[in-house]
C-alpha cells in the first residue's frame, strides 16, 4: 500500500505575505500542513497538482520546495494555469519531481500537464496524450491513476466549466480502452468532489487557500476552510481517500472580489 498527500492550488506569491482574495496564502498553507502533520503520522510522497504559485515567481517555488523538503518525502509537481514552468524547473528537476510516469508498488501514476500558457482553461498537447497511451500500453497490469491540474469532466459550476480541459474527450476515450485505470485526480476547481463513472473514480481536491462555491453559475467564494487530500493506493487496485480541512481558524477573506 502507498499513501500520499495531495496539496493543490496554493497560490503563493513572491512576497511571503501575499494575499489571494484577501487570504494570506502562505499562512493558510502553513495551517494546512501543520494539521496534516498532526493527523497523518506517516505517508510515502506528495503530489503537488498545480497553481502552486499565483504569480509564477521563483521565490514562491523556492519557499514551497524548502517547506515540503522538511518531510524528507518524494514530491511530484505539475503546473497549473497560474504557474511559470520555467521558474518551476529552476527549483525542481524534470526527471525527478516533474517526471511523467511514477511507479509505486502495484500502481503507476501518470502526471499530465494540462497548462495552456497565457490561458485559464486546460488542454492536452498530443505529447501528453501519447504519454498516457504509451504508459498504459507498456504496462497493462499496474493499477493506474491519472493526475492533472484542470478538471477533465464538468463540475456543474458554469464559470469553472468554461475552464475545463478542452480536449478531455480524447483522454477519456483512452481511459475507456484500458481497464486498469482506477482513478483520475485533479485540482484547479478549489472544491472536493468524488464520483464514479464506468468504474473509474473521478476526484477533485480543495485548495490550500480560498475555496470556490460549488454548483454556482458565477464566480463565488465558499466559506469552507482550506485543506488537503490523503489517499491510500492498495495493492488490489482499491483506494481509500478523504479530505481534511482547517476549521479552527477564522481566515480573512474578501468576499466582495468577483475574480482572481
C-alpha positions as CSV (number, residue, x, y, z in Angstrom):
1,X,0.0,0.0,0.0
2,X,1.2,3.5,-0.8
3,X,-0.2,6.6,0.9
4,X,0.2,10.1,-0.4
5,X,-0.7,13.7,0.4
6,X,-2.1,15.9,-2.3
7,X,-1.7,19.7,-2.0
8,X,-3.0,21.9,-4.7
9,X,-3.7,25.5,-5.7
10,X,-1.5,27.1,-3.0
11,X,-1.4,30.3,-5.0
12,X,1.8,31.5,-3.3
13,X,3.3,34.9,-4.1
14,X,6.9,36.2,-4.3
15,X,6.1,38.1,-1.1
16,X,5.6,35.7,1.8
17,X,2.5,37.7,3.0
18,X,0.9,37.8,-0.5
19,X,-2.9,37.6,-0.4
20,X,-5.5,36.0,-2.8
21,X,-9.0,37.4,-2.4
22,X,-7.8,38.7,1.0
23,X,-6.4,35.4,2.2
24,X,-2.7,35.1,3.2
25,X,-1.9,32.0,1.1
26,X,1.3,31.2,2.9
27,X,-0.4,31.4,6.3
28,X,-3.2,29.1,5.1
29,X,-0.7,26.6,3.6
30,X,1.2,26.6,6.9
31,X,-2.0,25.8,8.7
32,X,-2.9,23.0,6.3
33,X,0.5,21.4,6.6
34,X,0.5,21.7,10.3
35,X,-2.8,19.9,10.5
36,X,-1.6,17.3,8.1
37,X,1.4,16.5,10.3
38,X,-0.9,16.2,13.3
39,X,-3.3,13.8,11.5
40,X,-1.0,11.7,9.3
41,X,1.9,10.2,11.2
42,X,3.4,8.7,8.1
43,X,3.0,8.7,4.3
44,X,5.1,8.0,1.3
45,X,5.0,11.0,-1.0
46,X,3.5,14.3,-2.0
47,X,1.5,15.2,-5.2
48,X,1.6,18.9,-5.8
49,X,-1.0,19.5,-8.5
50,X,-0.7,23.0,-9.9
51,X,-1.3,26.6,-9.3
52,X,1.4,26.3,-6.6
53,X,2.2,29.9,-7.3
54,X,-0.2,32.8,-8.1
55,X,2.5,35.0,-9.7
56,X,4.8,32.3,-11.1
57,X,7.7,33.8,-9.1
58,X,10.9,31.9,-8.5
59,X,10.8,32.8,-4.8
60,X,7.4,31.2,-4.3
61,X,8.6,27.9,-5.7
62,X,11.8,28.0,-3.7
63,X,9.8,28.6,-0.5
64,X,7.4,25.8,-1.2
65,X,10.1,23.3,-2.1
66,X,12.1,24.2,1.1
67,X,8.9,23.7,3.2
68,X,8.0,20.3,1.7
69,X,11.6,19.1,1.8
70,X,11.4,19.2,5.6
71,X,9.3,16.0,5.5
72,X,12.0,14.1,3.5
73,X,9.5,12.5,1.2
74,X,9.5,12.3,-2.6
75,X,7.4,15.1,-4.2
76,X,5.9,15.3,-7.6
77,X,4.8,18.6,-9.3
78,X,2.7,19.6,-12.3
79,X,2.0,23.1,-13.4
80,X,-1.4,24.9,-13.4
81,X,-2.6,27.8,-15.4
82,X,-1.0,30.4,-12.9
83,X,2.4,28.6,-12.8
84,X,5.6,29.5,-14.7
85,X,7.0,26.3,-15.9
86,X,10.5,27.8,-16.4
87,X,10.7,29.0,-12.9
88,X,9.4,25.7,-11.5
89,X,12.2,23.9,-13.4
90,X,14.8,26.1,-11.7
91,X,13.6,24.6,-8.4
92,X,12.6,21.1,-9.2
93,X,14.0,18.5,-11.7
94,X,12.1,17.4,-14.8
95,X,13.5,13.9,-14.4
96,X,12.7,13.7,-10.7
97,X,10.0,15.9,-9.2
98,X,8.3,16.6,-12.6
99,X,8.6,13.1,-14.1
100,X,5.6,11.9,-16.1
101,X,5.2,8.3,-15.0
102,X,5.8,7.2,-11.4
103,X,5.9,3.6,-10.3
104,X,4.7,2.8,-6.8
105,X,4.2,-0.8,-5.9
106,X,1.3,-2.2,-7.9
107,X,0.4,1.3,-9.1
108,X,1.6,3.6,-11.8
109,X,0.8,7.3,-11.5
110,X,0.7,9.4,-14.8
111,X,1.3,13.1,-14.2
112,X,-0.1,15.2,-17.0
113,X,0.5,18.8,-18.0
114,X,-2.8,20.5,-18.9
115,X,-1.4,24.0,-18.9
116,X,-2.0,26.3,-21.9
117,X,0.4,29.2,-21.3
118,X,-1.4,32.5,-21.2
119,X,-4.9,30.9,-20.8
120,X,-7.0,29.9,-17.9
121,X,-8.5,26.8,-19.5
122,X,-6.8,23.5,-19.9
123,X,-5.8,21.4,-22.9
124,X,-3.6,18.4,-23.6
125,X,-0.9,18.6,-26.2
126,X,-0.7,15.4,-28.3
127,X,2.5,14.6,-26.5
128,X,0.6,14.4,-23.2
129,X,-2.0,12.0,-24.7
130,X,0.8,10.0,-26.1
131,X,2.3,9.7,-22.6
132,X,-0.9,8.1,-21.4
133,X,-1.3,5.8,-24.3
134,X,2.3,4.6,-24.2
135,X,2.3,4.1,-20.4
136,X,-0.9,2.1,-20.5
137,X,0.3,0.0,-23.4
138,X,3.7,-0.6,-21.9
139,X,2.2,-1.6,-18.5
140,X,-1.3,-3.2,-18.8
141,X,-1.2,-4.8,-15.4
142,X,-0.4,-2.0,-12.9
143,X,-3.4,-0.1,-11.4
144,X,-3.2,3.4,-12.8
145,X,-4.0,6.9,-11.6
146,X,-4.1,9.9,-13.9
147,X,-3.2,13.2,-12.3
148,X,-3.7,16.7,-13.9
149,X,-4.4,20.3,-12.8
150,X,-7.6,21.1,-14.7
151,X,-10.9,19.2,-14.5
152,X,-11.5,16.7,-17.3
153,X,-15.2,16.5,-16.6
154,X,-17.9,19.2,-15.8
155,X,-18.2,20.3,-12.2
156,X,-21.8,21.7,-12.6
157,X,-20.3,25.1,-11.9
158,X,-20.8,27.2,-15.0
159,X,-18.0,29.7,-14.8
160,X,-15.5,26.9,-13.9
161,X,-16.6,24.6,-16.6
162,X,-15.6,27.1,-19.2
163,X,-12.0,26.3,-18.0
164,X,-12.4,22.5,-18.4
165,X,-9.8,20.7,-20.4
166,X,-10.9,21.4,-24.0
167,X,-9.9,18.0,-25.4
168,X,-10.7,15.9,-22.4
169,X,-12.8,13.6,-24.6
170,X,-9.5,12.4,-26.1
171,X,-8.2,11.4,-22.7
172,X,-11.5,9.8,-21.6
173,X,-11.5,7.7,-24.8
174,X,-8.1,6.3,-23.9
175,X,-9.3,5.6,-20.3
176,X,-12.3,3.7,-21.6
177,X,-9.9,1.4,-23.6
178,X,-7.9,0.4,-20.5
179,X,-9.5,-1.4,-17.6
180,X,-6.5,-0.8,-15.3
181,X,-7.2,3.0,-15.0
182,X,-8.8,3.3,-11.5
183,X,-8.6,7.0,-10.6
184,X,-8.5,10.4,-12.3
185,X,-7.4,13.2,-9.9
186,X,-7.1,17.0,-10.3
187,X,-7.1,20.4,-8.6
188,X,-8.0,23.8,-10.1
189,X,-11.6,23.9,-9.0
190,X,-11.0,24.6,-5.3
191,X,-13.7,22.0,-4.4
192,X,-14.0,18.5,-3.1
193,X,-15.8,16.1,-5.4
194,X,-15.7,12.3,-5.8
195,X,-17.8,10.3,-8.2
196,X,-17.6,7.0,-10.1
197,X,-18.1,6.8,-13.9
198,X,-17.9,3.5,-15.6
199,X,-15.9,2.0,-12.8
200,X,-13.3,4.9,-12.6
201,X,-13.1,7.3,-9.6
202,X,-13.1,11.0,-10.7
203,X,-11.8,13.1,-7.8
204,X,-11.1,16.8,-7.2
205,X,-9.4,18.4,-4.2
206,X,-9.8,21.6,-2.3
207,X,-7.2,24.4,-2.4
208,X,-4.8,25.1,0.5
209,X,-6.2,28.6,0.4
210,X,-9.6,30.0,-0.8
211,X,-12.5,27.7,-1.7
212,X,-15.0,28.2,-4.6
213,X,-18.7,27.8,-4.2
214,X,-20.0,24.5,-5.7
215,X,-22.8,24.5,-8.3
216,X,-22.5,28.3,-8.9
217,X,-23.2,30.0,-12.2
218,X,-20.9,32.9,-11.4
219,X,-17.7,33.3,-9.5
220,X,-18.2,32.7,-5.8
221,X,-16.1,32.1,-2.7
222,X,-17.2,29.4,-0.3
223,X,-16.9,29.7,3.5
224,X,-15.3,26.2,3.9
225,X,-11.7,26.1,5.2
226,X,-8.6,25.3,3.2
227,X,-7.5,21.7,3.1
228,X,-5.5,18.7,1.7
229,X,-6.3,15.2,0.5
230,X,-4.8,12.0,1.6
231,X,-5.1,8.8,-0.4
232,X,-4.1,5.2,0.1
233,X,-3.4,3.1,-3.1
234,X,-4.0,-0.5,-2.1
235,X,-2.3,-3.4,-3.9
236,X,-5.7,-4.8,-5.1
237,X,-6.5,-1.6,-7.0
238,X,-8.9,-0.1,-4.4
239,X,-8.3,3.2,-2.9
240,X,-9.2,4.9,0.4
241,X,-9.3,8.7,0.5
242,X,-10.6,11.7,2.3
243,X,-10.2,15.5,2.6
244,X,-9.2,17.3,5.7
245,X,-9.9,21.0,6.2
246,X,-8.7,23.5,8.7
247,X,-11.8,24.5,10.6
248,X,-10.5,26.1,13.8
249,X,-9.0,29.3,12.2
250,X,-11.1,32.2,11.0
251,X,-9.2,33.1,7.8
252,X,-9.6,36.6,6.4
253,X,-11.3,36.5,3.0
254,X,-12.7,39.4,0.9
255,X,-16.0,38.0,-0.4
256,X,-16.6,41.2,-2.5
257,X,-14.0,40.3,-5.1
258,X,-15.5,38.6,-8.2
259,X,-12.5,37.0,-9.8
260,X,-8.9,36.1,-9.3
